Amino acid sequence: MNNQQKKVMFVFGTRPEAIKMAPVILEMQKFGGELEPVIVLTGQHRQMLDQVMKVFGLKADYDLKIMAPNQTITSIITKSLEGLEKVVKKENPDMILVQGDTATVFAAGLIAYFHKIPLGHVEAGLRTFDKWQPFPEEMNRTLTTPLADLHFAPTKTSVQNLKREHVSAETIFLTGNTVIDALLDVSKREYKLKIKLNPKKKLVLVTTHRRESFGEPLQNTLKALVKLSEEFEAEIEIVLPVHQNPNVKGPIEKMLGGRPNIKLIPPQDYEPFVHLMKAAYIIISDSGGVQEEAPSLGIPVLVLREKTERPDAIKFGTVKLVGTDYNLIMKEARKLLTDKKAYDRMSKATNPYGDGQASPKIVQAIRYYFKLTKKKPKEFVVS
């Protein structure tokens, strides 16, 4: 590293973080004389994380390998703190960059604070204003905000949330969401799905895995899927990648297994999942990332959550909240499957999460922060 070059440590541990950090790392690599990215994985998720790294051709400089069976939030944070402490002392980075709202993010934020290292937070400012929903993500991201020095907000709503919390406007950058950068890259690649789909039927893609859905909420969702599969048997094919958590896997296999137009498939790597989304007619999901990604592909999303930290998509009409209410899931799914005008309103709505240029904006802001460029990113700073 030369005297001017600044070392930026990327810390992440889950598949969604990897997807959203990859475009920023790749963009930063274009400025090798100025910025040196150092990739540190906590390994909060293991297999899913590794395959994303492979898709984007990235290799970790450090892997803390903290994942353990039945790990608790406490163990994730404590192991991350201990591992990151050693790496930070060795590397002495000029900045730590985190993304989103995982336990890894909060732990890395604390380490940055303890060592007085500037912290950049990608996807800052998301809020439900309910500390229990989603749990524990809402508090992870909320507590990271006062630790951060640069806040990369994906939408105007996120910007306003940060301002209400008295974050200095000069540290907030409206960038769009890097997930769109990643999605547009991968969706353009040639890829043949290994899953055999019925070309005569509309694909209804379903994902569900969140903690708050365990138990009765999940049962309600599955009952609605059974009913939809029966009511639209000749018209739709439901595909559900089954999360391996036994609280999810057990009920799904029991209630949906063996039904003629429901396919239960293993968890999908990022690239095939993107192409499954492209093939879908509608998506029913409790995923945060899907709420951002699917609108860029023109796919309506019914969100299996009571609250969302991504209200912009609701405002713009690209997604609808249905929670785990059997009647509401049925009502909105029926509407999309039978009412072309209602479908078109959602599928053609504007995606509020940007145009796929978030990563260049983030890297430009970091370059300006380190005085590596005199060009002030006025178009990104929210005044």
Number of C-alpha atoms within 10 A of each C-alpha: 11 9 6 12 16 21 18 24 25 25 27 29 30 21 22 21 23 26 24 24 25 23 24 22 22 16 16 22 15 12 14 13 12 19 23 21 22 19 19 21 27 26 23 26 18 17 12 19 23 20 17 21 17 10 14 18 10 15 14 13 13 15 18 17 16 20 17 13 5 8 11 11 13 10 15 21 22 16 19 27 19 13 19 24 16 10 17 18 10 9 12 14 21 19 21 25 24 28 26 24 23 25 25 30 26 26 23 27 29 20 21 24 16 11 13 11 19 18 26 28 25 29 24 30 29 25 23 16 15 13 14 12 19 20 13 15 21 21 22 20 24 21 16 23 22 15 20 24 18 24 28 29 28 25 23 18 18 24 22 18 17 23 15 9 12 10 20 14 15 14 17 26 27 24 28 26 26 30 28 28 24 23 23 16 13 18 17 10 10 7 12 9 12 7 11 7 16 12 9 10 16 19 22 24 22 23 19 24 18 19 15 15 21 15 12 11 16 23 18 17 23 20 15 21 23 16 13 19 21 15 12 15 15 12 15 21 25 26 21 22 17 21 19 12 12 10 16 20 16 13 16 20 12 10 14 19 12 11 13 12 20 19 20 19 12 11 14 16 16 20 18 17 16 21 19 19 22 17 18 21 21 25 24 27 24 25 18 14 16 20 29 25 23 24 24 24 20 21 25 28 32 23 26 26 23 15 17 24 19 23 21 20 22 17 11 13 20 27 28 21 23 25 21 22 18 18 13 15 24 17 13 15 23 14 14 21 17 10 11 10 11 14 19 14 14 21 24 16 18 16 23 23 24 20 15 20 16 26 27 18 21 27 19 18 26 21 21 15 15 16 12 16 14 10 11 14 17 11 11 20 16 17 11
